[in-house]
Amino acid sequence: MLLFKQALSQIKLSELTGIPRRHIAEMENGKRSTGKKEHSEAGGSSERQQL
């Protein structure tokens, strides 16, 4: 997670991304989805589509 690699506080990450700090905390605690889709190894691709 970016937060740990860059040693960012939830407040700073919130300022940089526009995501409310409360939502960041909920994502860290597994109470809110990050929006990242998970794919099975059998048939899914982990690459994101470019729009």
mmJSON file of the N, C-alpha and C atoms, coordinates in Angstrom:
{"data_MODEL":{"atom_site":{
"group_PDB":["ATOM","ATOM","ATOM","ATOM","ATOM","ATOM","ATOM","ATOM","ATOM","ATOM","ATOM","ATOM","ATOM","ATOM","ATOM","ATOM","ATOM","ATOM","ATOM","ATOM","ATOM","ATOM","ATOM","ATOM","ATOM","ATOM","ATOM","ATOM","ATOM","ATOM","ATOM","ATOM","ATOM","ATOM","ATOM","ATOM","ATOM","ATOM","ATOM","ATOM","ATOM","ATOM","ATOM","ATOM","ATOM","ATOM","ATOM","ATOM","ATOM","ATOM","ATOM","ATOM","ATOM","ATOM","ATOM","ATOM","ATOM","ATOM","ATOM","ATOM","ATOM","ATOM","ATOM","ATOM","ATOM","ATOM","ATOM","ATOM","ATOM","ATOM","ATOM","ATOM","ATOM","ATOM","ATOM","ATOM","ATOM","ATOM","ATOM","ATOM","ATOM","ATOM","ATOM","ATOM","ATOM","ATOM","ATOM","ATOM","ATOM","ATOM","ATOM","ATOM","ATOM","ATOM","ATOM","ATOM","ATOM","ATOM","ATOM","ATOM","ATOM","ATOM","ATOM","ATOM","ATOM","ATOM","ATOM","ATOM","ATOM","ATOM","ATOM","ATOM","ATOM","ATOM","ATOM","ATOM","ATOM","ATOM","ATOM","ATOM","ATOM","ATOM","ATOM","ATOM","ATOM","ATOM","ATOM","ATOM","ATOM","ATOM","ATOM","ATOM","ATOM","ATOM","ATOM","ATOM","ATOM","ATOM","ATOM","ATOM","ATOM","ATOM","ATOM","ATOM","ATOM","ATOM","ATOM","ATOM","ATOM","ATOM","ATOM","ATOM","ATOM"],
"id":[1,2,3,4,5,6,7,8,9,10,11,12,13,14,15,16,17,18,19,20,21,22,23,24,25,26,27,28,29,30,31,32,33,34,35,36,37,38,39,40,41,42,43,44,45,46,47,48,49,50,51,52,53,54,55,56,57,58,59,60,61,62,63,64,65,66,67,68,69,70,71,72,73,74,75,76,77,78,79,80,81,82,83,84,85,86,87,88,89,90,91,92,93,94,95,96,97,98,99,100,101,102,103,104,105,106,107,108,109,110,111,112,113,114,115,116,117,118,119,120,121,122,123,124,125,126,127,128,129,130,131,132,133,134,135,136,137,138,139,140,141,142,143,144,145,146,147,148,149,150,151,152,153],
"type_symbol":["N","C","C","N","C","C","N","C","C","N","C","C","N","C","C","N","C","C","N","C","C","N","C","C","N","C","C","N","C","C","N","C","C","N","C","C","N","C","C","N","C","C","N","C","C","N","C","C","N","C","C","N","C","C","N","C","C","N","C","C","N","C","C","N","C","C","N","C","C","N","C","C","N","C","C","N","C","C","N","C","C","N","C","C","N","C","C","N","C","C","N","C","C","N","C","C","N","C","C","N","C","C","N","C","C","N","C","C","N","C","C","N","C","C","N","C","C","N","C","C","N","C","C","N","C","C","N","C","C","N","C","C","N","C","C","N","C","C","N","C","C","N","C","C","N","C","C","N","C","C","N","C","C"],
"label_atom_id":["N","CA","C","N","CA","C","N","CA","C","N","CA","C","N","CA","C","N","CA","C","N","CA","C","N","CA","C","N","CA","C","N","CA","C","N","CA","C","N","CA","C","N","CA","C","N","CA","C","N","CA","C","N","CA","C","N","CA","C","N","CA","C","N","CA","C","N","CA","C","N","CA","C","N","CA","C","N","CA","C","N","CA","C","N","CA","C","N","CA","C","N","CA","C","N","CA","C","N","CA","C","N","CA","C","N","CA","C","N","CA","C","N","CA","C","N","CA","C","N","CA","C","N","CA","C","N","CA","C","N","CA","C","N","CA","C","N","CA","C","N","CA","C","N","CA","C","N","CA","C","N","CA","C","N","CA","C","N","CA","C","N","CA","C","N","CA","C","N","CA","C","N","CA","C","N","CA","C"],
"label_alt_id":[null,null,null,null,null,null,null,null,null,null,null,null,null,null,null,null,null,null,null,null,null,null,null,null,null,null,null,null,null,null,null,null,null,null,null,null,null,null,null,null,null,null,null,null,null,null,null,null,null,null,null,null,null,null,null,null,null,null,null,null,null,null,null,null,null,null,null,null,null,null,null,null,null,null,null,null,null,null,null,null,null,null,null,null,null,null,null,null,null,null,null,null,null,null,null,null,null,null,null,null,null,null,null,null,null,null,null,null,null,null,null,null,null,null,null,null,null,null,null,null,null,null,null,null,null,null,null,null,null,null,null,null,null,null,null,null,null,null,null,null,null,null,null,null,null,null,null,null,null,null,null,null,null],
"label_comp_id":["MET","MET","MET","LEU","LEU","LEU","LEU","LEU","LEU","PHE","PHE","PHE","LYS","LYS","LYS","GLN","GLN","GLN","ALA","ALA","ALA","LEU","LEU","LEU","SER","SER","SER","GLN","GLN","GLN","ILE","ILE","ILE","LYS","LYS","LYS","LEU","LEU","LEU","SER","SER","SER","GLU","GLU","GLU","LEU","LEU","LEU","THR","THR","THR","GLY","GLY","GLY","ILE","ILE","ILE","PRO","PRO","PRO","ARG","ARG","ARG","ARG","ARG","ARG","HIS","HIS","HIS","ILE","ILE","ILE","ALA","ALA","ALA","GLU","GLU","GLU","MET","MET","MET","GLU","GLU","GLU","ASN","ASN","ASN","GLY","GLY","GLY","LYS","LYS","LYS","ARG","ARG","ARG","SER","SER","SER","THR","THR","THR","GLY","GLY","GLY","LYS","LYS","LYS","LYS","LYS","LYS","GLU","GLU","GLU","HIS","HIS","HIS","SER","SER","SER","GLU","GLU","GLU","ALA","ALA","ALA","GLY","GLY","GLY","GLY","GLY","GLY","SER","SER","SER","SER","SER","SER","GLU","GLU","GLU","ARG","ARG","ARG","GLN","GLN","GLN","GLN","GLN","GLN","LEU","LEU","LEU"],
"label_asym_id":["A","A","A","A","A","A","A","A","A","A","A","A","A","A","A","A","A","A","A","A","A","A","A","A","A","A","A","A","A","A","A","A","A","A","A","A","A","A","A","A","A","A","A","A","A","A","A","A","A","A","A","A","A","A","A","A","A","A","A","A","A","A","A","A","A","A","A","A","A","A","A","A","A","A","A","A","A","A","A","A","A","A","A","A","A","A","A","A","A","A","A","A","A","A","A","A","A","A","A","A","A","A","A","A","A","A","A","A","A","A","A","A","A","A","A","A","A","A","A","A","A","A","A","A","A","A","A","A","A","A","A","A","A","A","A","A","A","A","A","A","A","A","A","A","A","A","A","A","A","A","A","A","A"],
"label_entity_id":["1","1","1","1","1","1","1","1","1","1","1","1","1","1","1","1","1","1","1","1","1","1","1","1","1","1","1","1","1","1","1","1","1","1","1","1","1","1","1","1","1","1","1","1","1","1","1","1","1","1","1","1","1","1","1","1","1","1","1","1","1","1","1","1","1","1","1","1","1","1","1","1","1","1","1","1","1","1","1","1","1","1","1","1","1","1","1","1","1","1","1","1","1","1","1","1","1","1","1","1","1","1","1","1","1","1","1","1","1","1","1","1","1","1","1","1","1","1","1","1","1","1","1","1","1","1","1","1","1","1","1","1","1","1","1","1","1","1","1","1","1","1","1","1","1","1","1","1","1","1","1","1","1"],
"label_seq_id":[1,1,1,2,2,2,3,3,3,4,4,4,5,5,5,6,6,6,7,7,7,8,8,8,9,9,9,10,10,10,11,11,11,12,12,12,13,13,13,14,14,14,15,15,15,16,16,16,17,17,17,18,18,18,19,19,19,20,20,20,21,21,21,22,22,22,23,23,23,24,24,24,25,25,25,26,26,26,27,27,27,28,28,28,29,29,29,30,30,30,31,31,31,32,32,32,33,33,33,34,34,34,35,35,35,36,36,36,37,37,37,38,38,38,39,39,39,40,40,40,41,41,41,42,42,42,43,43,43,44,44,44,45,45,45,46,46,46,47,47,47,48,48,48,49,49,49,50,50,50,51,51,51],
"pdbx_PDB_ins_code":[null,null,null,null,null,null,null,null,null,null,null,null,null,null,null,null,null,null,null,null,null,null,null,null,null,null,null,null,null,null,null,null,null,null,null,null,null,null,null,null,null,null,null,null,null,null,null,null,null,null,null,null,null,null,null,null,null,null,null,null,null,null,null,null,null,null,null,null,null,null,null,null,null,null,null,null,null,null,null,null,null,null,null,null,null,null,null,null,null,null,null,null,null,null,null,null,null,null,null,null,null,null,null,null,null,null,null,null,null,null,null,null,null,null,null,null,null,null,null,null,null,null,null,null,null,null,null,null,null,null,null,null,null,null,null,null,null,null,null,null,null,null,null,null,null,null,null,null,null,null,null,null,null],
"Cartn_x":[0.847,0.0,0.888,0.484,1.232,1.513,0.537,0.661,1.905,2.179,3.319,4.629,4.616,5.84,6.38,5.505,5.921,5.852,5.447,5.316,4.406,3.305,2.347,1.341,0.939,-0.132,-1.456,-2.48,-3.803,-4.238,-3.886,-4.266,-3.582,-2.281,-1.545,-2.047,-2.278,-2.799,-4.169,-4.986,-6.296,-6.17,-5.24,-5.022,-4.553,-3.674,-3.123,-4.136,-5.032,-5.948,-7.361,-7.734,-9.111,-10.05,-9.496,-10.295,-10.397,-11.604,-11.731,-10.884,-10.25,-9.39,-10.133,-11.394,-12.209,-12.297,-12.434,-12.508,-11.181,-10.064,-8.75,-8.604,-9.016,-8.954,-9.815,-11.003,-11.891,-11.272,-10.586,-9.907,-8.805,-8.034,-6.947,-7.48,-8.653,-9.235,-10.154,-10.201,-10.996,-12.49,-12.899,-14.318,-14.857,-13.972,-14.383,-13.539,-14.163,-13.462,-12.548,-11.413,-10.511,-10.889,-11.814,-12.212,-11.353,-10.324,-9.448,-10.142,-10.283,-10.935,-9.948,-10.418,-9.59,-9.992,-9.002,-9.251,-8.653,-9.296,-8.756,-7.567,-6.672,-5.505,-5.899,-7.034,-7.45,-7.772,-8.374,-8.776,-8.735,-8.472,-8.519,-7.18,-7.238,-6.027,-5.951,-4.765,-4.621,-4.324,-4.207,-3.941,-5.216,-5.072,-6.213,-6.348,-7.571,-7.814,-7.571,-6.953,-6.742,-7.951,-8.47,-9.634,-9.206],
"Cartn_y":[-1.182,0.0,1.239,2.209,3.465,4.112,4.075,4.72,4.238,2.944,2.401,2.591,2.479,2.626,4.044,5.021,6.415,7.05,6.304,6.795,8.021,7.964,9.07,8.88,9.981,9.904,9.813,9.366,9.318,10.72,11.698,13.083,13.541,13.307,13.723,12.963,11.653,10.865,11.374,11.749,12.316,13.619,14.458,15.728,15.498,14.512,14.244,13.599,12.781,12.013,12.559,13.347,13.822,12.805,11.696,10.67,11.063,11.086,11.447,10.536,11.13,10.36,9.192,9.399,8.325,7.132,7.405,6.325,5.582,6.303,5.672,4.727,5.181,4.342,3.094,3.253,2.109,1.128,1.634,0.758,-0.035,0.623,-0.05,-1.154,-0.934,-1.901,-2.911,-2.898,-3.867,-3.627,-2.438,-2.13,-1.396,-1.038,-0.333,-0.876,-1.069,-1.554,-0.465,-0.875,0.075,0.322,-0.474,-0.348,-1.19,-1.81,-2.669,-4.003,-4.403,-5.672,-6.81,-7.884,-9.063,-10.09,-10.732,-11.74,-13.053,-14.129,-15.445,-15.73,-16.577,-16.932,-17.747,-18.426,-19.311,-18.564,-17.398,-16.768,-15.267,-14.669,-13.223,-12.574,-11.334,-10.552,-9.5,-9.277,-8.289,-6.898,-6.793,-5.485,-4.656,-3.364,-2.452,-1.942,-1.77,-1.237,0.26,0.747,2.173,2.765,3.854,4.5,5.61],
"Cartn_z":[0.0,0.0,0.0,-0.766,-0.91,0.436,1.316,2.621,3.361,3.331,4.063,3.305,1.989,1.207,1.268,1.3,1.299,2.686,3.69,5.052,5.114,4.393,4.394,5.517,6.101,7.082,6.335,7.022,6.41,5.991,6.776,6.463,5.175,5.045,3.849,2.629,2.759,1.653,1.237,2.202,1.927,1.139,1.529,0.828,-0.602,-0.806,-2.132,-3.081,-2.532,-3.378,-3.427,-2.431,-2.357,-1.723,-1.257,-0.577,0.894,1.457,2.869,3.77,4.783,5.691,6.314,6.635,7.218,6.261,4.971,3.99,3.89,3.975,3.95,5.139,6.313,7.509,7.338,6.759,6.537,5.538,4.503,3.548,4.233,5.081,5.8,6.702,7.248,8.181,7.504,6.168,5.425,5.493,5.883,6.008,4.785,3.857,2.634,1.495,0.347,-0.838,-1.378,-1.93,-2.553,-4.004,-4.517,-5.907,-6.831,-6.289,-7.075,-7.282,-8.539,-8.839,-8.651,-8.053,-7.874,-8.916,-9.51,-10.528,-10.08,-10.486,-10.166,-11.065,-10.621,-11.41,-12.634,-12.576,-13.656,-14.948,-14.867,-16.111,-16.103,-14.982,-14.915,-15.187,-15.503,-15.732,-14.637,-14.106,-13.044,-13.598,-14.93,-15.516,-15.586,-15.387,-15.464,-16.87,-17.296,-18.625,-18.619,-19.671,-19.836,-20.524,-20.004,-20.614,-21.531],
"occupancy":[1.0,1.0,1.0,1.0,1.0,1.0,1.0,1.0,1.0,1.0,1.0,1.0,1.0,1.0,1.0,1.0,1.0,1.0,1.0,1.0,1.0,1.0,1.0,1.0,1.0,1.0,1.0,1.0,1.0,1.0,1.0,1.0,1.0,1.0,1.0,1.0,1.0,1.0,1.0,1.0,1.0,1.0,1.0,1.0,1.0,1.0,1.0,1.0,1.0,1.0,1.0,1.0,1.0,1.0,1.0,1.0,1.0,1.0,1.0,1.0,1.0,1.0,1.0,1.0,1.0,1.0,1.0,1.0,1.0,1.0,1.0,1.0,1.0,1.0,1.0,1.0,1.0,1.0,1.0,1.0,1.0,1.0,1.0,1.0,1.0,1.0,1.0,1.0,1.0,1.0,1.0,1.0,1.0,1.0,1.0,1.0,1.0,1.0,1.0,1.0,1.0,1.0,1.0,1.0,1.0,1.0,1.0,1.0,1.0,1.0,1.0,1.0,1.0,1.0,1.0,1.0,1.0,1.0,1.0,1.0,1.0,1.0,1.0,1.0,1.0,1.0,1.0,1.0,1.0,1.0,1.0,1.0,1.0,1.0,1.0,1.0,1.0,1.0,1.0,1.0,1.0,1.0,1.0,1.0,1.0,1.0,1.0,1.0,1.0,1.0,1.0,1.0,1.0],
"B_iso_or_equiv":[0.0,0.0,0.0,0.0,0.0,0.0,0.0,0.0,0.0,0.0,0.0,0.0,0.0,0.0,0.0,0.0,0.0,0.0,0.0,0.0,0.0,0.0,0.0,0.0,0.0,0.0,0.0,0.0,0.0,0.0,0.0,0.0,0.0,0.0,0.0,0.0,0.0,0.0,0.0,0.0,0.0,0.0,0.0,0.0,0.0,0.0,0.0,0.0,0.0,0.0,0.0,0.0,0.0,0.0,0.0,0.0,0.0,0.0,0.0,0.0,0.0,0.0,0.0,0.0,0.0,0.0,0.0,0.0,0.0,0.0,0.0,0.0,0.0,0.0,0.0,0.0,0.0,0.0,0.0,0.0,0.0,0.0,0.0,0.0,0.0,0.0,0.0,0.0,0.0,0.0,0.0,0.0,0.0,0.0,0.0,0.0,0.0,0.0,0.0,0.0,0.0,0.0,0.0,0.0,0.0,0.0,0.0,0.0,0.0,0.0,0.0,0.0,0.0,0.0,0.0,0.0,0.0,0.0,0.0,0.0,0.0,0.0,0.0,0.0,0.0,0.0,0.0,0.0,0.0,0.0,0.0,0.0,0.0,0.0,0.0,0.0,0.0,0.0,0.0,0.0,0.0,0.0,0.0,0.0,0.0,0.0,0.0,0.0,0.0,0.0,0.0,0.0,0.0],
"pdbx_formal_charge":[null,null,null,null,null,null,null,null,null,null,null,null,null,null,null,null,null,null,null,null,null,null,null,null,null,null,null,null,null,null,null,null,null,null,null,null,null,null,null,null,null,null,null,null,null,null,null,null,null,null,null,null,null,null,null,null,null,null,null,null,null,null,null,null,null,null,null,null,null,null,null,null,null,null,null,null,null,null,null,null,null,null,null,null,null,null,null,null,null,null,null,null,null,null,null,null,null,null,null,null,null,null,null,null,null,null,null,null,null,null,null,null,null,null,null,null,null,null,null,null,null,null,null,null,null,null,null,null,null,null,null,null,null,null,null,null,null,null,null,null,null,null,null,null,null,null,null,null,null,null,null,null,null],
"auth_seq_id":[1,1,1,2,2,2,3,3,3,4,4,4,5,5,5,6,6,6,7,7,7,8,8,8,9,9,9,10,10,10,11,11,11,12,12,12,13,13,13,14,14,14,15,15,15,16,16,16,17,17,17,18,18,18,19,19,19,20,20,20,21,21,21,22,22,22,23,23,23,24,24,24,25,25,25,26,26,26,27,27,27,28,28,28,29,29,29,30,30,30,31,31,31,32,32,32,33,33,33,34,34,34,35,35,35,36,36,36,37,37,37,38,38,38,39,39,39,40,40,40,41,41,41,42,42,42,43,43,43,44,44,44,45,45,45,46,46,46,47,47,47,48,48,48,49,49,49,50,50,50,51,51,51],
"auth_comp_id":["MET","MET","MET","LEU","LEU","LEU","LEU","LEU","LEU","PHE","PHE","PHE","LYS","LYS","LYS","GLN","GLN","GLN","ALA","ALA","ALA","LEU","LEU","LEU","SER","SER","SER","GLN","GLN","GLN","ILE","ILE","ILE","LYS","LYS","LYS","LEU","LEU","LEU","SER","SER","SER","GLU","GLU","GLU","LEU","LEU","LEU","THR","THR","THR","GLY","GLY","GLY","ILE","ILE","ILE","PRO","PRO","PRO","ARG","ARG","ARG","ARG","ARG","ARG","HIS","HIS","HIS","ILE","ILE","ILE","ALA","ALA","ALA","GLU","GLU","GLU","MET","MET","MET","GLU","GLU","GLU","ASN","ASN","ASN","GLY","GLY","GLY","LYS","LYS","LYS","ARG","ARG","ARG","SER","SER","SER","THR","THR","THR","GLY","GLY","GLY","LYS","LYS","LYS","LYS","LYS","LYS","GLU","GLU","GLU","HIS","HIS","HIS","SER","SER","SER","GLU","GLU","GLU","ALA","ALA","ALA","GLY","GLY","GLY","GLY","GLY","GLY","SER","SER","SER","SER","SER","SER","GLU","GLU","GLU","ARG","ARG","ARG","GLN","GLN","GLN","GLN","GLN","GLN","LEU","LEU","LEU"],
"auth_asym_id":["A","A","A","A","A","A","A","A","A","A","A","A","A","A","A","A","A","A","A","A","A","A","A","A","A","A","A","A","A","A","A","A","A","A","A","A","A","A","A","A","A","A","A","A","A","A","A","A","A","A","A","A","A","A","A","A","A","A","A","A","A","A","A","A","A","A","A","A","A","A","A","A","A","A","A","A","A","A","A","A","A","A","A","A","A","A","A","A","A","A","A","A","A","A","A","A","A","A","A","A","A","A","A","A","A","A","A","A","A","A","A","A","A","A","A","A","A","A","A","A","A","A","A","A","A","A","A","A","A","A","A","A","A","A","A","A","A","A","A","A","A","A","A","A","A","A","A","A","A","A","A","A","A"],
"auth_atom_id":["N","CA","C","N","CA","C","N","CA","C","N","CA","C","N","CA","C","N","CA","C","N","CA","C","N","CA","C","N","CA","C","N","CA","C","N","CA","C","N","CA","C","N","CA","C","N","CA","C","N","CA","C","N","CA","C","N","CA","C","N","CA","C","N","CA","C","N","CA","C","N","CA","C","N","CA","C","N","CA","C","N","CA","C","N","CA","C","N","CA","C","N","CA","C","N","CA","C","N","CA","C","N","CA","C","N","CA","C","N","CA","C","N","CA","C","N","CA","C","N","CA","C","N","CA","C","N","CA","C","N","CA","C","N","CA","C","N","CA","C","N","CA","C","N","CA","C","N","CA","C","N","CA","C","N","CA","C","N","CA","C","N","CA","C","N","CA","C","N","CA","C","N","CA","C","N","CA","C"],
"pdbx_PDB_model_num":[1,1,1,1,1,1,1,1,1,1,1,1,1,1,1,1,1,1,1,1,1,1,1,1,1,1,1,1,1,1,1,1,1,1,1,1,1,1,1,1,1,1,1,1,1,1,1,1,1,1,1,1,1,1,1,1,1,1,1,1,1,1,1,1,1,1,1,1,1,1,1,1,1,1,1,1,1,1,1,1,1,1,1,1,1,1,1,1,1,1,1,1,1,1,1,1,1,1,1,1,1,1,1,1,1,1,1,1,1,1,1,1,1,1,1,1,1,1,1,1,1,1,1,1,1,1,1,1,1,1,1,1,1,1,1,1,1,1,1,1,1,1,1,1,1,1,1,1,1,1,1,1,1]
}}}
